Each structure stands twice: as C-alpha cells, then as structure tokens.
Amino acid sequence: MSLQKNQAAHSGGADAEVQDFYERYPYPRPVESLEKYRQLWQDAQKRRADYHLFWPAKSFREDQTILIAGCGTSQAAKHALRWPKARVIGVDFSATSVRHTQILKARYNLDNLQVYQLPLERINELATSFDQIVCTGVLHHLADPVAGLKALREALKPDGAMHVMVYAPYGRTGIYMLQEFCRRLSLTATDETIRELIAALNALPPGHPLENLLRQAPDFRREAALADALLHPQDRAYSVPQLFDFIQEGGLTFGRWIKQAPYSPQCGVIANIPQAARLAQLPPVEQYAAVELFRGTMVRHSAVVYRDDTPSPQVIQFTGDAWLSYVPIRMASTICVEERLPVGATAVLINQTHTDTDLYLPITAAEKRLLEAIDGKSSLAEIVAKAGASPPKQSQVEKARSFFERLWWYDQVVFDAATQTVNK
Ligand SMILES: C[S@@+](CC[C@H](N)C(=O)[O-])C[C@H]1O[C@@H](n2cnc3c(N)ncnc32)[C@H](O)[C@@H]1O
C-alpha cells in the first residue's frame, strides 16, 4: 500500500492539538498482556453471540474485514486476537497508539492485523471497504464529528455494521464541571498537573456530581483516564436525540443499543412508575430519550448502526410468527441467581455488564424451564415445544413470546434469525 505510515496526521488546528494530546497521553493505558482477553474469546458461543448482536439476520461467519477507527493502544490487537480468521485494520493518528498496537501485534503474532497512522477522516486512502467498523470513544473528539462519521460510512460495505460509542452528557456533568474548573485555572495536560489533580479529586466534597463516577470507575484516578476525562482539549457529548440526529446526518440508521436494557421503559424500576403506560405510548426514540433523562447517570451511548441504504435490515420483531424461527443464544456475562429472591420468583437473571442495579429479571419456574432449553441450536418453536406441553397451547405460546422478548430486552440473549429451520 502506498500509504505513508508515519506522516503527520494534521498540519494544525484543533485536531492537531488532540493528536498531540494522544501522543503524550495514550488511552487506554497500554497493556502488556492480552492473555486473559484471548482466553475469554476462545469461547465459540461468545463469538457467535457477538456476531448476531450486529447481524441477527445474517449467517455466522468469522472471515470479516474489520476496521478499528481510532484504535488507541490495544483495541485493534484485541479484535485481531478475538477474530483470528478476520482481516483487521487499525488506524489511529497518534504515533504512540500505533506503536503500542504494533508491539502487541508482534507479541501475539497477529498476521491478520495491519496498523496505520492515519486520521480516520482519510480512511478512503486505504481503498478498502469493511464488514464491520468499530469506532468507540473517538468521534466526540473530532473537530467535525459528522465529517468523520460520513468518512467511515463511505468505507462501510452496504450490508456492513458499525459499532459507535460516544459520550453521553447527563452522567458526565461532574466531568464537564471539572473540565471547566481546569480551564479557569489554565491547567493543561502535564504529568505534574495530573498528579496535582488526583490530589484535588481526593479532597472533592461529598455530593459532588463527580463523586459517583469516582466510586464506580476506580480507573478514573489513574493518570491516563484522568487526563482523558478532565484535561482533554476537545470533547462533546450527545444526548439520545442528538445521537439520533448525528447518526442520520452521517447517512446511517440506528440498529440497536449494544446494551438495550438501560434504555428500555420495560426494564427495571421505570417499568413500574406511574407514568409507565404513558411512556409505552411513545415512539422508540422518544422512549429512549425519556429513559436517559429518568436514569440520569449514562456516561456513554454504544449503538449498532447500519448504512441508511442497507439492502439487508437486521430487524428483530415479536409481531407475526417470524420470532418462532429465531435461535436464541445466551449472552456471555449473564448469570442466573437462585438465592435471596423476590417473592414469587424461582430465579433472577442478571447481565453482569449492566451498571444499573435495578436491571435484574425475576423469572418463574415455567420461564426457567424455557431458559434452560436454550442450547444455541434450537429455535424458539422447538424450545417452546420441548419445555411445555406438546403441542403447546396458544396461551403458553403467548407467554413464551412475551418471556423471550423480555430476555432480549434485558440483554440475556441475542437471536440468530438467519436460521430458518423451523417446524412451526
Ligand atoms: C479515547 S481513545 C479510544 C481508543 C479506542 N477506540 C478504545 O475504545 O479503546 C481515542 C483514540 O482515538 C484517536 N483519535 C482521535 N481522533 C482521531 C482521528 N481523527 N483519527 C484517528 N484517530 C483519532 C486517538 O489518538 C486515541 O487513540
């Protein structure tokens, strides 16, 4: 490829400042070993669940071309380890990030990984189109985020999928207050400033809006995370409606949230508030926007998006009969707890990656039987037949439909909706 790998990404302006920042303070903190990560992803079922999160309606394959845009120090190497049959390309405009990624590439013999020092706005120079683009924690740092998103969209195959993560405003209120504090004191990112800021944060009065974040993310007290949050020269955040506008302006369409329970009015405490019925009447985007305001603590939004002209919409729906052909796959990091249960529950299902403590799903004995019949191969029709009376009564089918829809909203399962081997 004729691309010059070490060219300066920008000749000046706000993006040059961001590039300089990430050369001095790479994020995330560079890691020595990816061994734990490698072992975690050896689980074929976990990879399959991850694939169908992005493409419920496409058959599973592992030989994808994947772009990690703004790959930081380890994300591209991780994806190359996770998907050994895929071709993975990482780009980042920070020479430091690229260097750390190259070290990991050599350490783990990642022949399926290429890394370039390149601003993602110039991704067309690679003359490659991608099945999947992962861009997390990057677009909100661009001087022109829409231009960046459009550039990525042009590199996405028509039936490709993109994972976008951008900051969310309400949960970051404390961060923006401390950013403003740093600006007023003309603090810029140096090792000394960061050390002193860590000391200041330890003295933060109780009740400060940053307090929760400091408690929940201990990493935040480390230099790299702290600099990235408080001394960043350029970041913005998107509320749900702003995110949907952003996606649309980029020529893309919303698919789903990576974790959807925190956005659903059917999940957690919000399902039982006096306004629940009113909330249920709203269109989905309005519901997500209202739930974001009610929860109040979201710090980021992670979504799966597709090109707005995609020829193969990846839709999961529970109206009609199509759902009976879906094959459910349990999501990794879900657990079934059978102690200290709410009244009437046989078990409680938890997705351990949820940070909201109200997002647990109590289930009955009949629902537990349905859950236990999930084997990653059987369709919902087969599961309903196996777990209930055969042939199942209409009321049992309806209960099962409602239960599997809830499992899906609670991030307990994804569906392989590409397999159409059903005896309905
Ligand atoms: C917060 S880090 C996120 C890294 C990685 N995506 C992750 O989630 O671990 C942001 C990264 O994006 C890179 N970056 C920011 N703007 C960029 C741009 N316009 N082109 C390429 N890389 C960019 C930075 O150098 C940095 O490594």
The ligand as a Gaussian input file, in Angstrom:
#p B3LYP/6-31G(d) Opt

LIG

0 1
 C      -10.234000       7.593000      23.950000
 S       -9.175000       6.805000      22.821000
 C      -10.168000       5.374000      22.402000
 C       -9.346000       4.233000      21.894000
 C      -10.118000       3.016000      21.461000
 N      -11.076000       3.298000      20.416000
 C      -10.796000       2.354000      22.628000
 O      -12.034000       2.421000      22.727000
 O      -10.101000       1.765000      23.451000
 C       -9.323000       7.796000      21.345000
 C       -8.335000       7.391000      20.286000
 O       -8.767000       7.959000      19.047000
 C       -7.659000       8.513000      18.388000
 N       -8.176000       9.576000      17.507000
 C       -8.827000      10.691000      17.877000
 N       -9.178000      11.409000      16.782000
 C       -8.738000      10.706000      15.714000
 C       -8.814000      10.898000      14.321000
 N       -9.391000      11.984000      13.809000
 N       -8.287000       9.956000      13.512000
 C       -7.685000       8.856000      14.035000
 N       -7.572000       8.628000      15.350000
 C       -8.114000       9.525000      16.184000
 C       -6.758000       8.989000      19.495000
 O       -5.422000       9.129000      19.066000
 C       -6.939000       7.903000      20.549000
 O       -6.004000       6.876000      20.401000

